[in-house]
Amino acid sequence: MAKEQANWHMKSKLLKYEEDITPYQESGNEAEFHNLYTPYEVIEQEHNCLLNTGIDRIWDLVAGDSAAHFDNSNATIGVGNSDTAAQATDTDLIGASKTYKAMEATYPTSTTQKITFKSSFGSGDANYDWEEWVVKCSVCLNRKVESLGSKTTGTWTLEVDITLS
């Protein structure tokens, strides 16, 4: 007897730069920033918590019951400073400090069975301990708790790949 099974696989990559991306964001040319500068640190992680709110949004989108798509004009990545373990019942970031940033100009992208979200936080954004993050479009799709360091300046870019199979 065949058994149904779906796999949700998440990979994230945090790129830390000394330079400020803000002028490139203002012109919608973040790709040029990433071509010009090299990160001083890259952190790659796997696995996260798919949230009940995210599951419900996915089904609403499949059924045509939601106009709030995870597209360039609606999706954000948020970071916060709570190290409270992620649970499926979470609905957002938990930390007292939290910052949401829009997608970079050409994101999210979708390829075979995978979507990639990418947001950059410039020198004036989210300068505190990064302990948690989410992908959000009015509701949060997922939440990851991991200590990524303490941002004080420069640009930190978070890229999130989600694959369904």
Secondary structure by P-SEA (a helix, b strand, c coil): cbbbbbbbbbbbbbbbbcccaaaaaaaccaaaaaacccccbbbbbbbbbbcaaaaaaaaaaaacccccccccccbbbbbbccccccccccccccccbbbbbccccccccccccbbbbbbbbcccccccccccccccccccccccccccccccccbbbbbbbbbcc
